């Protein structure tokens, strides 16, 4: 069983895409899950780090800037291409605009030119 889309405070569809690709890599035999012991230890360490960062248990799945390392980890473990840097760049440009103008920010359109560049249309 897989749960896609649990993390919050993220760039949703690229992250969901990476989660699905990772699950497909596992199901297709291209990647392997860590052992149960390794996964439990990893969760324990992540919970400790989250608590040390001041995030309570209810906020464990709020990733914010941690989402980029998480995306990269999924791509590495699943042996597929990581997100293009332009996705992060565009998200970090738009996120503050979204917080200031939840409706109006959606009226802007952008085109990705290459791995590093986007333009506003």
Backbone as XML, in Angstrom:
<?xml version="1.0"?>
<chain id="A" units="angstrom">
  <residue number="1" name="UNK">
    <atom name="N" x="0.844" y="-1.152" z="0.000"/>
    <atom name="CA" x="0.000" y="0.000" z="0.000"/>
    <atom name="C" x="0.902" y="1.231" z="0.000"/>
  </residue>
  <residue number="2" name="UNK">
    <atom name="N" x="0.532" y="2.212" z="-0.792"/>
    <atom name="CA" x="1.303" y="3.450" z="-0.880"/>
    <atom name="C" x="0.374" y="4.630" z="-0.660"/>
  </residue>
  <residue number="3" name="UNK">
    <atom name="N" x="0.896" y="5.637" z="-0.001"/>
    <atom name="CA" x="0.142" y="6.855" z="0.235"/>
    <atom name="C" x="0.854" y="8.000" z="-0.472"/>
  </residue>
  <residue number="4" name="UNK">
    <atom name="N" x="0.224" y="8.525" z="-1.489"/>
    <atom name="CA" x="0.785" y="9.613" z="-2.285"/>
    <atom name="C" x="0.145" y="10.918" z="-1.821"/>
  </residue>
  <residue number="5" name="UNK">
    <atom name="N" x="0.970" y="11.951" z="-1.650"/>
    <atom name="CA" x="0.430" y="13.276" z="-1.403"/>
    <atom name="C" x="0.220" y="13.653" z="0.044"/>
  </residue>
  <residue number="6" name="UNK">
    <atom name="N" x="0.837" y="12.952" z="0.973"/>
    <atom name="CA" x="0.674" y="13.297" z="2.388"/>
    <atom name="C" x="1.451" y="14.556" z="2.771"/>
  </residue>
  <residue number="7" name="UNK">
    <atom name="N" x="2.673" y="14.765" z="2.279"/>
    <atom name="CA" x="3.401" y="15.975" z="2.685"/>
    <atom name="C" x="2.608" y="17.247" z="2.378"/>
  </residue>
  <residue number="8" name="UNK">
    <atom name="N" x="2.813" y="18.235" z="3.216"/>
    <atom name="CA" x="2.135" y="19.519" z="3.059"/>
    <atom name="C" x="3.163" y="20.635" z="2.994"/>
  </residue>
  <residue number="9" name="UNK">
    <atom name="N" x="2.706" y="21.810" z="2.559"/>
    <atom name="CA" x="3.566" y="22.986" z="2.374"/>
    <atom name="C" x="4.659" y="22.649" z="1.360"/>
  </residue>
  <residue number="10" name="UNK">
    <atom name="N" x="4.198" y="22.189" z="0.208"/>
    <atom name="CA" x="5.099" y="21.726" z="-0.845"/>
    <atom name="C" x="4.615" y="22.227" z="-2.200"/>
  </residue>
  <residue number="11" name="UNK">
    <atom name="N" x="5.429" y="22.021" z="-3.210"/>
    <atom name="CA" x="5.027" y="22.208" z="-4.603"/>
    <atom name="C" x="4.369" y="20.876" z="-4.997"/>
  </residue>
  <residue number="12" name="UNK">
    <atom name="N" x="3.029" y="20.799" z="-5.014"/>
    <atom name="CA" x="2.358" y="19.512" z="-4.973"/>
    <atom name="C" x="2.585" y="18.568" z="-6.145"/>
  </residue>
  <residue number="13" name="UNK">
    <atom name="N" x="2.286" y="18.973" z="-7.342"/>
    <atom name="CA" x="2.281" y="17.983" z="-8.414"/>
    <atom name="C" x="3.660" y="17.432" z="-8.756"/>
  </residue>
  <residue number="14" name="UNK">
    <atom name="N" x="4.717" y="18.214" z="-8.768"/>
    <atom name="CA" x="6.035" y="17.605" z="-8.965"/>
    <atom name="C" x="6.387" y="16.606" z="-7.853"/>
  </residue>
  <residue number="15" name="UNK">
    <atom name="N" x="6.032" y="16.911" z="-6.609"/>
    <atom name="CA" x="6.320" y="15.988" z="-5.517"/>
    <atom name="C" x="5.478" y="14.717" z="-5.663"/>
  </residue>
  <residue number="16" name="UNK">
    <atom name="N" x="4.200" y="14.859" z="-5.988"/>
    <atom name="CA" x="3.351" y="13.680" z="-6.178"/>
    <atom name="C" x="3.899" y="12.812" z="-7.314"/>
  </residue>
  <residue number="17" name="UNK">
    <atom name="N" x="4.353" y="13.463" z="-8.376"/>
    <atom name="CA" x="4.932" y="12.737" z="-9.505"/>
    <atom name="C" x="6.147" y="11.926" z="-9.057"/>
  </residue>
  <residue number="18" name="UNK">
    <atom name="N" x="7.001" y="12.515" z="-8.256"/>
    <atom name="CA" x="8.194" y="11.809" z="-7.778"/>
    <atom name="C" x="7.807" y="10.639" z="-6.864"/>
  </residue>
  <residue number="19" name="UNK">
    <atom name="N" x="6.791" y="10.838" z="-6.033"/>
    <atom name="CA" x="6.337" y="9.745" z="-5.167"/>
    <atom name="C" x="5.798" y="8.581" z="-6.005"/>
  </residue>
  <residue number="20" name="UNK">
    <atom name="N" x="4.998" y="8.892" z="-7.010"/>
    <atom name="CA" x="4.437" y="7.844" z="-7.868"/>
    <atom name="C" x="5.550" y="7.120" z="-8.621"/>
  </residue>
  <residue number="21" name="UNK">
    <atom name="N" x="6.501" y="7.872" z="-9.148"/>
    <atom name="CA" x="7.617" y="7.236" z="-9.870"/>
    <atom name="C" x="8.410" y="6.301" z="-8.956"/>
  </residue>
  <residue number="22" name="UNK">
    <atom name="N" x="8.588" y="6.710" z="-7.709"/>
    <atom name="CA" x="9.317" y="5.871" z="-6.762"/>
    <atom name="C" x="8.541" y="4.577" z="-6.488"/>
  </residue>
  <residue number="23" name="UNK">
    <atom name="N" x="7.248" y="4.686" z="-6.266"/>
    <atom name="CA" x="6.430" y="3.494" z="-6.039"/>
    <atom name="C" x="6.482" y="2.580" z="-7.260"/>
  </residue>
  <residue number="24" name="UNK">
    <atom name="N" x="6.379" y="3.157" z="-8.455"/>
    <atom name="CA" x="6.451" y="2.344" z="-9.667"/>
    <atom name="C" x="7.815" y="1.663" z="-9.813"/>
  </residue>
  <residue number="25" name="UNK">
    <atom name="N" x="8.886" y="2.358" z="-9.425"/>
    <atom name="CA" x="10.221" y="1.747" z="-9.478"/>
    <atom name="C" x="10.300" y="0.553" z="-8.528"/>
  </residue>
  <residue number="26" name="UNK">
    <atom name="N" x="9.695" y="0.680" z="-7.366"/>
    <atom name="CA" x="9.682" y="-0.430" z="-6.419"/>
    <atom name="C" x="8.855" y="-1.592" z="-6.975"/>
  </residue>
  <residue number="27" name="UNK">
    <atom name="N" x="7.659" y="-1.285" z="-7.437"/>
    <atom name="CA" x="6.780" y="-2.335" z="-7.965"/>
    <atom name="C" x="7.378" y="-3.004" z="-9.203"/>
  </residue>
  <residue number="28" name="UNK">
    <atom name="N" x="8.134" y="-2.234" z="-9.981"/>
    <atom name="CA" x="8.754" y="-2.775" z="-11.189"/>
    <atom name="C" x="10.091" y="-3.447" z="-10.942"/>
  </residue>
  <residue number="29" name="UNK">
    <atom name="N" x="10.539" y="-3.482" z="-9.702"/>
    <atom name="CA" x="11.801" y="-4.136" z="-9.379"/>
    <atom name="C" x="13.034" y="-3.305" z="-9.681"/>
  </residue>
  <residue number="30" name="UNK">
    <atom name="N" x="12.866" y="-2.035" z="-10.007"/>
    <atom name="CA" x="14.009" y="-1.176" z="-10.302"/>
    <atom name="C" x="14.618" y="-0.569" z="-9.042"/>
  </residue>
  <residue number="31" name="UNK">
    <atom name="N" x="13.870" y="-0.615" z="-7.963"/>
    <atom name="CA" x="14.340" y="-0.091" z="-6.674"/>
    <atom name="C" x="13.829" y="-1.013" z="-5.580"/>
  </residue>
  <residue number="32" name="UNK">
    <atom name="N" x="14.503" y="-0.966" z="-4.439"/>
    <atom name="CA" x="14.090" y="-1.794" z="-3.304"/>
    <atom name="C" x="13.862" y="-0.905" z="-2.099"/>
  </residue>
  <residue number="33" name="UNK">
    <atom name="N" x="12.882" y="-1.272" z="-1.336"/>
    <atom name="CA" x="12.660" y="-0.575" z="-0.076"/>
    <atom name="C" x="13.751" y="-0.948" z="0.910"/>
  </residue>
  <residue number="34" name="UNK">
    <atom name="N" x="14.119" y="-0.042" z="1.793"/>
    <atom name="CA" x="15.035" y="-0.421" z="2.881"/>
    <atom name="C" x="14.342" y="-1.457" z="3.767"/>
  </residue>
  <residue number="35" name="UNK">
    <atom name="N" x="15.114" y="-2.105" z="4.595"/>
    <atom name="CA" x="14.526" y="-3.073" z="5.524"/>
    <atom name="C" x="13.595" y="-2.358" z="6.491"/>
  </residue>
  <residue number="36" name="UNK">
    <atom name="N" x="12.722" y="-3.116" z="7.130"/>
    <atom name="CA" x="11.803" y="-2.530" z="8.108"/>
    <atom name="C" x="12.584" y="-1.817" z="9.199"/>
  </residue>
  <residue number="37" name="UNK">
    <atom name="N" x="13.661" y="-2.434" z="9.658"/>
    <atom name="CA" x="14.474" y="-1.829" z="10.715"/>
    <atom name="C" x="15.067" y="-0.502" z="10.253"/>
  </residue>
  <residue number="38" name="UNK">
    <atom name="N" x="15.582" y="-0.473" z="9.021"/>
    <atom name="CA" x="16.142" y="0.774" z="8.487"/>
    <atom name="C" x="15.074" y="1.862" z="8.365"/>
  </residue>
  <residue number="39" name="UNK">
    <atom name="N" x="13.889" y="1.478" z="7.913"/>
    <atom name="CA" x="12.819" y="2.468" z="7.761"/>
    <atom name="C" x="12.389" y="3.014" z="9.121"/>
  </residue>
  <residue number="40" name="UNK">
    <atom name="N" x="12.244" y="2.134" z="10.103"/>
    <atom name="CA" x="11.853" y="2.589" z="11.439"/>
    <atom name="C" x="12.922" y="3.500" z="12.044"/>
  </residue>
  <residue number="41" name="UNK">
    <atom name="N" x="14.189" y="3.161" z="11.840"/>
    <atom name="CA" x="15.281" y="3.994" z="12.343"/>
    <atom name="C" x="15.286" y="5.349" z="11.645"/>
  </residue>
  <residue number="42" name="UNK">
    <atom name="N" x="15.036" y="5.345" z="10.355"/>
    <atom name="CA" x="14.975" y="6.592" z="9.604"/>
    <atom name="C" x="13.841" y="7.481" z="10.117"/>
  </residue>
  <residue number="43" name="UNK">
    <atom name="N" x="12.680" y="6.909" z="10.353"/>
    <atom name="CA" x="11.551" y="7.679" z="10.876"/>
    <atom name="C" x="11.891" y="8.236" z="12.251"/>
  </residue>
  <residue number="44" name="UNK">
    <atom name="N" x="12.524" y="7.418" z="13.087"/>
    <atom name="CA" x="12.915" y="7.881" z="14.421"/>
    <atom name="C" x="13.841" y="9.089" z="14.326"/>
  </residue>
  <residue number="45" name="UNK">
    <atom name="N" x="14.844" y="9.005" z="13.449"/>
    <atom name="CA" x="15.792" y="10.106" z="13.271"/>
    <atom name="C" x="15.094" y="11.350" z="12.722"/>
  </residue>
  <residue number="46" name="UNK">
    <atom name="N" x="14.203" y="11.159" z="11.767"/>
    <atom name="CA" x="13.483" y="12.300" z="11.200"/>
    <atom name="C" x="12.574" y="12.950" z="12.241"/>
  </residue>
  <residue number="47" name="UNK">
    <atom name="N" x="11.942" y="12.148" z="13.078"/>
    <atom name="CA" x="11.077" y="12.693" z="14.131"/>
    <atom name="C" x="11.918" y="13.488" z="15.135"/>
  </residue>
  <residue number="48" name="UNK">
    <atom name="N" x="13.090" y="12.960" z="15.484"/>
    <atom name="CA" x="13.990" y="13.678" z="16.394"/>
    <atom name="C" x="14.433" y="15.011" z="15.781"/>
  </residue>
  <residue number="49" name="UNK">
    <atom name="N" x="14.846" y="14.978" z="14.526"/>
    <atom name="CA" x="15.288" y="16.201" z="13.852"/>
    <atom name="C" x="14.141" y="17.205" z="13.751"/>
  </residue>
  <residue number="50" name="UNK">
    <atom name="N" x="12.956" y="16.703" z="13.502"/>
    <atom name="CA" x="11.779" y="17.566" z="13.417"/>
    <atom name="C" x="11.512" y="18.226" z="14.765"/>
  </residue>
  <residue number="51" name="UNK">
    <atom name="N" x="11.600" y="17.451" z="15.834"/>
    <atom name="CA" x="11.382" y="18.000" z="17.177"/>
    <atom name="C" x="12.459" y="19.021" z="17.530"/>
  </residue>
  <residue number="52" name="UNK">
    <atom name="N" x="13.708" y="18.728" z="17.186"/>
    <atom name="CA" x="14.806" y="19.655" z="17.457"/>
    <atom name="C" x="14.633" y="20.964" z="16.675"/>
  </residue>
  <residue number="53" name="UNK">
    <atom name="N" x="13.980" y="20.881" z="15.519"/>
    <atom name="CA" x="13.731" y="22.079" z="14.712"/>
    <atom name="C" x="12.496" y="22.832" z="15.199"/>
  </residue>
  <residue number="54" name="UNK">
    <atom name="N" x="11.869" y="22.319" z="16.248"/>
    <atom name="CA" x="10.713" y="22.996" z="16.816"/>
    <atom name="C" x="9.383" y="22.616" z="16.198"/>
  </residue>
  <residue number="55" name="UNK">
    <atom name="N" x="9.386" y="21.583" z="15.364"/>
    <atom name="CA" x="8.140" y="21.122" z="14.756"/>
    <atom name="C" x="7.553" y="20.028" z="15.640"/>
  </residue>
  <residue number="56" name="UNK">
    <atom name="N" x="6.312" y="20.200" z="16.041"/>
    <atom name="CA" x="5.628" y="19.191" z="16.827"/>
    <atom name="C" x="5.216" y="18.013" z="15.959"/>
  </residue>
  <residue number="57" name="UNK">
    <atom name="N" x="4.784" y="16.915" z="16.570"/>
    <atom name="CA" x="4.383" y="15.729" z="15.810"/>
    <atom name="C" x="3.297" y="16.009" z="14.765"/>
  </residue>
  <residue number="58" name="UNK">
    <atom name="N" x="2.404" y="16.938" z="15.065"/>
    <atom name="CA" x="1.337" y="17.259" z="14.108"/>
    <atom name="C" x="1.890" y="17.908" z="12.842"/>
  </residue>
  <residue number="59" name="UNK">
    <atom name="N" x="3.068" y="18.471" z="12.916"/>
    <atom name="CA" x="3.663" y="19.179" z="11.774"/>
    <atom name="C" x="4.769" y="18.388" z="11.093"/>
  </residue>
  <residue number="60" name="UNK">
    <atom name="N" x="4.864" y="17.116" z="11.392"/>
    <atom name="CA" x="5.925" y="16.283" z="10.841"/>
    <atom name="C" x="5.926" y="16.288" z="9.318"/>
  </residue>
  <residue number="61" name="UNK">
    <atom name="N" x="4.758" y="16.359" z="8.709"/>
    <atom name="CA" x="4.660" y="16.263" z="7.257"/>
    <atom name="C" x="4.682" y="17.613" z="6.555"/>
  </residue>
  <residue number="62" name="UNK">
    <atom name="N" x="4.949" y="18.693" z="7.294"/>
    <atom name="CA" x="5.123" y="20.006" z="6.679"/>
    <atom name="C" x="6.574" y="20.099" z="6.214"/>
  </residue>
  <residue number="63" name="UNK">
    <atom name="N" x="6.790" y="20.058" z="4.935"/>
    <atom name="CA" x="8.161" y="19.955" z="4.431"/>
    <atom name="C" x="8.829" y="21.296" z="4.134"/>
  </residue>
  <residue number="64" name="UNK">
    <atom name="N" x="8.092" y="22.264" z="3.624"/>
    <atom name="CA" x="8.685" y="23.544" z="3.252"/>
    <atom name="C" x="9.933" y="23.324" z="2.401"/>
  </residue>
  <residue number="65" name="UNK">
    <atom name="N" x="11.071" y="23.837" z="2.857"/>
    <atom name="CA" x="12.329" y="23.733" z="2.087"/>
    <atom name="C" x="12.888" y="22.315" z="2.056"/>
  </residue>
  <residue number="66" name="UNK">
    <atom name="N" x="12.464" y="21.469" z="2.963"/>
    <atom name="CA" x="12.937" y="20.078" z="2.997"/>
    <atom name="C" x="12.428" y="19.270" z="1.805"/>
  </residue>
  <residue number="67" name="UNK">
    <atom name="N" x="11.408" y="19.804" z="1.117"/>
    <atom name="CA" x="10.821" y="19.062" z="0.002"/>
    <atom name="C" x="11.821" y="18.793" z="-1.114"/>
  </residue>
  <residue number="68" name="UNK">
    <atom name="N" x="12.781" y="19.682" z="-1.296"/>
    <atom name="CA" x="13.719" y="19.518" z="-2.417"/>
    <atom name="C" x="14.655" y="18.347" z="-2.164"/>
  </residue>
  <residue number="69" name="UNK">
    <atom name="N" x="15.149" y="18.205" z="-0.959"/>
    <atom name="CA" x="15.988" y="17.055" z="-0.623"/>
    <atom name="C" x="15.174" y="15.764" z="-0.689"/>
  </residue>
  <residue number="70" name="UNK">
    <atom name="N" x="13.922" y="15.832" z="-0.255"/>
    <atom name="CA" x="13.042" y="14.658" z="-0.315"/>
    <atom name="C" x="12.832" y="14.236" z="-1.772"/>
  </residue>
  <residue number="71" name="UNK">
    <atom name="N" x="12.538" y="15.195" z="-2.652"/>
    <atom name="CA" x="12.386" y="14.886" z="-4.073"/>
    <atom name="C" x="13.649" y="14.250" z="-4.643"/>
  </residue>
  <residue number="72" name="UNK">
    <atom name="N" x="14.796" y="14.817" z="-4.300"/>
    <atom name="CA" x="16.074" y="14.278" z="-4.786"/>
    <atom name="C" x="16.316" y="12.865" z="-4.276"/>
  </residue>
  <residue number="73" name="UNK">
    <atom name="N" x="15.974" y="12.626" z="-3.008"/>
    <atom name="CA" x="16.149" y="11.293" z="-2.428"/>
    <atom name="C" x="15.280" y="10.271" z="-3.161"/>
  </residue>
  <residue number="74" name="UNK">
    <atom name="N" x="14.035" y="10.630" z="-3.452"/>
    <atom name="CA" x="13.160" y="9.704" z="-4.176"/>
    <atom name="C" x="13.733" y="9.389" z="-5.558"/>
  </residue>
  <residue number="75" name="UNK">
    <atom name="N" x="14.208" y="10.412" z="-6.253"/>
    <atom name="CA" x="14.770" y="10.211" z="-7.587"/>
    <atom name="C" x="16.015" y="9.331" z="-7.539"/>
  </residue>
  <residue number="76" name="UNK">
    <atom name="N" x="16.859" y="9.573" z="-6.548"/>
    <atom name="CA" x="18.074" y="8.760" z="-6.424"/>
    <atom name="C" x="17.736" y="7.311" z="-6.119"/>
  </residue>
  <residue number="77" name="UNK">
    <atom name="N" x="16.892" y="7.096" z="-5.148"/>
    <atom name="CA" x="16.522" y="5.718" z="-4.763"/>
    <atom name="C" x="15.730" y="5.008" z="-5.854"/>
  </residue>
  <residue number="78" name="UNK">
    <atom name="N" x="14.933" y="5.776" z="-6.594"/>
    <atom name="CA" x="14.123" y="5.180" z="-7.654"/>
    <atom name="C" x="14.803" y="5.122" z="-9.001"/>
  </residue>
  <residue number="79" name="UNK">
    <atom name="N" x="16.018" y="5.666" z="-9.086"/>
    <atom name="CA" x="16.816" y="5.655" z="-10.316"/>
    <atom name="C" x="16.085" y="6.341" z="-11.476"/>
  </residue>
  <residue number="80" name="UNK">
    <atom name="N" x="15.525" y="7.522" z="-11.199"/>
    <atom name="CA" x="14.923" y="8.321" z="-12.255"/>
    <atom name="C" x="15.430" y="9.753" z="-12.116"/>
  </residue>
  <residue number="81" name="UNK">
    <atom name="N" x="15.117" y="10.574" z="-13.121"/>
    <atom name="CA" x="15.675" y="11.923" z="-13.168"/>
    <atom name="C" x="15.110" y="12.791" z="-12.033"/>
  </residue>
  <residue number="82" name="UNK">
    <atom name="N" x="15.968" y="13.597" z="-11.430"/>
    <atom name="CA" x="15.492" y="14.517" z="-10.388"/>
    <atom name="C" x="14.710" y="15.675" z="-11.024"/>
  </residue>
  <residue number="83" name="UNK">
    <atom name="N" x="14.058" y="16.426" z="-10.178"/>
    <atom name="CA" x="13.363" y="17.616" z="-10.665"/>
    <atom name="C" x="14.360" y="18.583" z="-11.286"/>
  </residue>
  <residue number="84" name="UNK">
    <atom name="N" x="13.936" y="19.244" z="-12.318"/>
    <atom name="CA" x="14.780" y="20.264" z="-12.925"/>
    <atom name="C" x="14.883" y="21.448" z="-11.960"/>
  </residue>
  <residue number="85" name="UNK">
    <atom name="N" x="16.046" y="22.067" z="-11.842"/>
    <atom name="CA" x="16.221" y="23.197" z="-10.920"/>
    <atom name="C" x="15.247" y="24.339" z="-11.151"/>
  </residue>
  <residue number="86" name="UNK">
    <atom name="N" x="14.775" y="24.496" z="-12.361"/>
    <atom name="CA" x="13.852" y="25.583" z="-12.665"/>
    <atom name="C" x="12.528" y="25.425" z="-11.918"/>
  </residue>
  <residue number="87" name="UNK">
    <atom name="N" x="12.148" y="24.197" z="-11.583"/>
    <atom name="CA" x="10.901" y="23.981" z="-10.846"/>
    <atom name="C" x="11.006" y="24.618" z="-9.464"/>
  </residue>
  <residue number="88" name="UNK">
    <atom name="N" x="12.122" y="24.380" z="-8.800"/>
    <atom name="CA" x="12.333" y="24.990" z="-7.481"/>
    <atom name="C" x="12.395" y="26.520" z="-7.597"/>
  </residue>
  <residue number="89" name="UNK">
    <atom name="N" x="13.108" y="26.988" z="-8.595"/>
    <atom name="CA" x="13.257" y="28.425" z="-8.790"/>
    <atom name="C" x="11.893" y="29.089" z="-9.002"/>
  </residue>
  <residue number="90" name="UNK">
    <atom name="N" x="11.072" y="28.492" z="-9.836"/>
    <atom name="CA" x="9.743" y="29.043" z="-10.101"/>
    <atom name="C" x="8.862" y="28.976" z="-8.852"/>
  </residue>
  <residue number="91" name="UNK">
    <atom name="N" x="8.894" y="27.862" z="-8.145"/>
    <atom name="CA" x="8.104" y="27.727" z="-6.913"/>
    <atom name="C" x="8.512" y="28.785" z="-5.893"/>
  </residue>
  <residue number="92" name="UNK">
    <atom name="N" x="9.809" y="28.960" z="-5.702"/>
    <atom name="CA" x="10.275" y="29.916" z="-4.695"/>
    <atom name="C" x="9.981" y="31.363" z="-5.088"/>
  </residue>
  <residue number="93" name="UNK">
    <atom name="N" x="9.811" y="31.618" z="-6.375"/>
    <atom name="CA" x="9.392" y="32.940" z="-6.827"/>
    <atom name="C" x="7.896" y="33.147" z="-6.579"/>
  </residue>
  <residue number="94" name="UNK">
    <atom name="N" x="7.107" y="32.123" z="-6.858"/>
    <atom name="CA" x="5.655" y="32.252" z="-6.783"/>
    <atom name="C" x="5.088" y="32.086" z="-5.381"/>
  </residue>
  <residue number="95" name="UNK">
    <atom name="N" x="5.737" y="31.322" z="-4.539"/>
    <atom name="CA" x="5.179" y="31.063" z="-3.204"/>
    <atom name="C" x="4.896" y="32.344" z="-2.421"/>
  </residue>
  <residue number="96" name="UNK">
    <atom name="N" x="5.817" y="33.290" z="-2.349"/>
    <atom name="CA" x="5.495" y="34.542" z="-1.633"/>
    <atom name="C" x="4.344" y="35.309" z="-2.286"/>
  </residue>
  <residue number="97" name="UNK">
    <atom name="N" x="4.259" y="35.277" z="-3.622"/>
    <atom name="CA" x="3.161" y="35.947" z="-4.314"/>
    <atom name="C" x="1.835" y="35.288" z="-3.957"/>
  </residue>
  <residue number="98" name="UNK">
    <atom name="N" x="1.849" y="33.990" z="-3.828"/>
    <atom name="CA" x="0.637" y="33.254" z="-3.458"/>
    <atom name="C" x="0.170" y="33.649" z="-2.070"/>
  </residue>
  <residue number="99" name="UNK">
    <atom name="N" x="1.105" y="33.780" z="-1.138"/>
    <atom name="CA" x="0.743" y="34.149" z="0.229"/>
    <atom name="C" x="0.143" y="35.558" z="0.290"/>
  </residue>
  <residue number="100" name="UNK">
    <atom name="N" x="0.597" y="36.447" z="-0.575"/>
    <atom name="CA" x="0.112" y="37.827" z="-0.572"/>
    <atom name="C" x="-1.193" y="38.000" z="-1.344"/>
  </residue>
  <residue number="101" name="UNK">
    <atom name="N" x="-1.388" y="37.170" z="-2.369"/>
    <atom name="CA" x="-2.552" y="37.348" z="-3.232"/>
    <atom name="C" x="-3.024" y="35.982" z="-3.729"/>
  </residue>
  <residue number="102" name="UNK">
    <atom name="N" x="-3.774" y="35.269" z="-2.905"/>
    <atom name="CA" x="-4.169" y="33.890" z="-3.187"/>
    <atom name="C" x="-4.941" y="33.744" z="-4.496"/>
  </residue>
  <residue number="103" name="UNK">
    <atom name="N" x="-5.747" y="34.708" z="-4.843"/>
    <atom name="CA" x="-6.521" y="34.622" z="-6.081"/>
    <atom name="C" x="-5.714" y="35.160" z="-7.265"/>
  </residue>
  <residue number="104" name="UNK">
    <atom name="N" x="-5.133" y="36.332" z="-7.110"/>
    <atom name="CA" x="-4.471" y="37.003" z="-8.220"/>
    <atom name="C" x="-3.222" y="36.315" z="-8.728"/>
  </residue>
  <residue number="105" name="UNK">
    <atom name="N" x="-2.516" y="35.589" z="-7.882"/>
    <atom name="CA" x="-1.272" y="34.978" z="-8.346"/>
    <atom name="C" x="-1.532" y="33.937" z="-9.426"/>
  </residue>
  <residue number="106" name="UNK">
    <atom name="N" x="-2.722" y="33.386" z="-9.455"/>
    <atom name="CA" x="-3.057" y="32.361" z="-10.452"/>
    <atom name="C" x="-3.294" y="32.956" z="-11.844"/>
  </residue>
  <residue number="107" name="UNK">
    <atom name="N" x="-3.408" y="34.240" z="-11.915"/>
    <atom name="CA" x="-3.652" y="34.884" z="-13.209"/>
    <atom name="C" x="-2.378" y="35.019" z="-14.032"/>
  </residue>
  <residue number="108" name="UNK">
    <atom name="N" x="-1.247" y="34.772" z="-13.406"/>
    <atom name="CA" x="0.027" y="34.857" z="-14.108"/>
    <atom name="C" x="0.342" y="33.522" z="-14.760"/>
  </residue>
  <residue number="109" name="UNK">
    <atom name="N" x="0.974" y="33.573" z="-15.919"/>
    <atom name="CA" x="1.388" y="32.372" z="-16.637"/>
    <atom name="C" x="2.893" y="32.413" z="-16.851"/>
  </residue>
  <residue number="110" name="UNK">
    <atom name="N" x="3.493" y="31.246" z="-16.825"/>
    <atom name="CA" x="4.935" y="31.126" z="-16.995"/>
    <atom name="C" x="5.240" y="30.016" z="-17.982"/>
  </residue>
  <residue number="111" name="UNK">
    <atom name="N" x="6.368" y="30.158" z="-18.636"/>
    <atom name="CA" x="6.838" y="29.125" z="-19.556"/>
    <atom name="C" x="8.253" y="28.734" z="-19.145"/>
  </residue>
  <residue number="112" name="UNK">
    <atom name="N" x="8.475" y="27.449" z="-18.998"/>
    <atom name="CA" x="9.811" y="26.943" z="-18.681"/>
    <atom name="C" x="10.603" y="26.862" z="-19.980"/>
  </residue>
  <residue number="113" name="UNK">
    <atom name="N" x="11.756" y="27.511" z="-19.983"/>
    <atom name="CA" x="12.607" y="27.570" z="-21.174"/>
    <atom name="C" x="13.628" y="26.432" z="-21.183"/>
  </residue>
  <residue number="114" name="UNK">
    <atom name="N" x="14.312" y="26.247" z="-20.055"/>
    <atom name="CA" x="15.294" y="25.188" z="-19.933"/>
    <atom name="C" x="15.416" y="24.827" z="-18.456"/>
  </residue>
  <residue number="115" name="UNK">
    <atom name="N" x="16.428" y="24.079" z="-18.089"/>
    <atom name="CA" x="16.575" y="23.604" z="-16.707"/>
    <atom name="C" x="16.747" y="24.725" z="-15.680"/>
  </residue>
  <residue number="116" name="UNK">
    <atom name="N" x="17.148" y="25.902" z="-16.120"/>
    <atom name="CA" x="17.411" y="26.998" z="-15.206"/>
    <atom name="C" x="16.510" y="28.216" z="-15.409"/>
  </residue>
  <residue number="117" name="UNK">
    <atom name="N" x="15.780" y="28.251" z="-16.517"/>
    <atom name="CA" x="15.138" y="29.502" z="-16.916"/>
    <atom name="C" x="13.648" y="29.331" z="-17.166"/>
  </residue>
  <residue number="118" name="UNK">
    <atom name="N" x="12.893" y="30.337" z="-16.710"/>
    <atom name="CA" x="11.482" y="30.452" z="-17.043"/>
    <atom name="C" x="11.208" y="31.907" z="-17.363"/>
  </residue>
  <residue number="119" name="UNK">
    <atom name="N" x="10.115" y="32.158" z="-18.076"/>
    <atom name="CA" x="9.705" y="33.521" z="-18.384"/>
    <atom name="C" x="8.230" y="33.677" z="-18.045"/>
  </residue>
  <residue number="120" name="UNK">
    <atom name="N" x="7.863" y="34.893" z="-17.660"/>
    <atom name="CA" x="6.463" y="35.200" z="-17.443"/>
    <atom name="C" x="5.844" y="35.540" z="-18.784"/>
  </residue>
  <residue number="121" name="UNK">
    <atom name="N" x="4.682" y="34.993" z="-19.053"/>
    <atom name="CA" x="4.005" y="35.248" z="-20.328"/>
    <atom name="C" x="3.069" y="36.434" z="-20.203"/>
  </residue>
</chain>
